[in-house]
């Protein structure tokens, strides 16, 4: 959600560039709600994702729950994604100077690692113990 939030902050709009991040976040949120029982509304239940079935060359998943439950799952997933986007936007807005510095380093070098990020954020990189 960070890439999407950064686009919104910097450009005032989002593009299709964050589609993979959004798809991954949606998949994780769906699993959190449906499989891991992490929804306060549904409670501690876990529904398996269902085995794929193939009809006319298209994959269709069966579900072991009612349509009304699917509606609640969809609402909970959307809520999690909205909250994640709000947190990402708030964090990046608060650290806009660091976001701009990271962008500049990426433009200069194309790739960075965790120690680069730590340095830009003004943190001491974690050392590994031998």
FENFEN-V911637 format. One line per field, one symbol per residue. ss: DSSP state (h for helix, s for strand, l for the rest). phi: phi as a letter, one per 20 degrees, with the letter a starting at -180 (. if undefined). psi: psi as a letter, one per 40 degrees, with the letter a starting at -180 (. if undefined). Layout:
ss->???
phi->???
psi->???
//
This chain:
ss->lhhhhhhhhhhllllhhhhhhhhhhhhhhhhhhhllllslllsllllllllssssllsssslllllhhhhhhhhhhhhhhhhhhhhhhhhhhhhlhhhhhhhhhhhhhhllllhhhhhhhllllllllll
phi->.fffffgfffdmbddfgegffffffffffffgfedemddffenfccdffnefcccmndecdecebfgfffffggffffffffffffffffffffdgffgfffffffffdmcccgfffgfffmdegfeeee
psi->edddddddddeeiiaededddddddddddddddddeffhdddagihhieihiihhfeihhhiifiiddddddddddddddddddddddddddddfdddddddddddddediiadddddddefihihiih.
//
